[in-house]
Amino acid sequence: MIHTTLFDDQLITLVDHLTAVLADERSIDHVFAVASYFRTLGLTLVPDEIHVPDADDE
C-alpha cells in the first residue's frame, strides 16, 4: 500500500489524498466516507456530520 505522510500523527493513503485534491478542485465539500482523516483534509463526512431527513421528518 502506498502512503503519503501529510500530518505527523496520521498516514493517509495516496488514493484518499488524491480524492481530497479532486474534491477541492471541483468545489466538493461533502464525501461519503467513514475515515475520519477526511475531516483533517477539510471535508465533511456524509452521513456522519450532516442530518439527512427521511420520509418521517417531513
C-alpha positions as CSV (number, residue, x, y, z in Angstrom):
1,M,0.0,0.0,0.0
2,I,1.3,3.4,-0.9
3,H,1.1,6.1,1.8
4,T,2.0,9.7,1.9
5,T,2.8,11.4,5.2
6,L,0.7,14.6,5.3
7,F,0.5,15.0,9.0
8,D,2.9,13.8,11.7
9,D,0.1,11.9,13.5
10,Q,-1.7,10.3,10.5
11,L,-0.9,8.2,7.5
12,I,-3.2,9.0,4.6
13,T,-3.2,6.8,1.5
14,L,-2.3,8.3,-1.8
15,V,-5.8,7.4,-3.2
16,D,-7.5,9.2,-0.3
17,H,-5.3,12.3,-0.6
18,L,-6.0,12.4,-4.4
19,T,-9.7,12.1,-3.6
20,A,-9.4,15.2,-1.4
21,V,-7.4,17.1,-4.0
22,L,-10.0,16.3,-6.7
23,A,-12.8,17.2,-4.4
24,D,-11.1,20.6,-3.7
25,E,-10.6,21.3,-7.4
26,R,-14.3,20.6,-8.0
27,S,-15.6,22.5,-5.0
28,I,-16.9,19.4,-3.4
29,D,-17.4,19.8,0.4
30,H,-19.0,16.5,1.4
31,V,-17.8,13.0,0.9
32,F,-19.4,9.6,1.6
33,A,-16.7,8.2,3.9
34,V,-16.0,6.7,7.3
35,A,-12.3,7.6,7.5
36,S,-12.0,10.5,10.0
37,Y,-8.9,11.9,8.3
38,F,-11.1,13.3,5.6
39,R,-12.1,15.9,8.2
40,T,-8.4,16.7,8.5
41,L,-8.3,17.3,4.8
42,G,-11.1,19.8,5.1
43,L,-14.1,17.7,4.0
44,T,-17.4,17.0,5.7
45,L,-18.4,13.3,6.1
46,V,-21.7,12.0,5.0
47,P,-23.8,10.7,6.7
48,D,-21.8,11.2,9.9
49,E,-21.8,15.1,10.1
50,I,-25.0,16.1,8.4
51,H,-28.6,15.4,9.0
52,V,-30.3,13.7,6.1
53,P,-34.0,13.9,6.5
54,D,-36.0,10.8,6.0
55,A,-39.7,10.4,5.0
56,D,-40.8,10.6,8.7
57,D,-39.2,14.1,9.1
58,E,-41.5,15.8,6.6
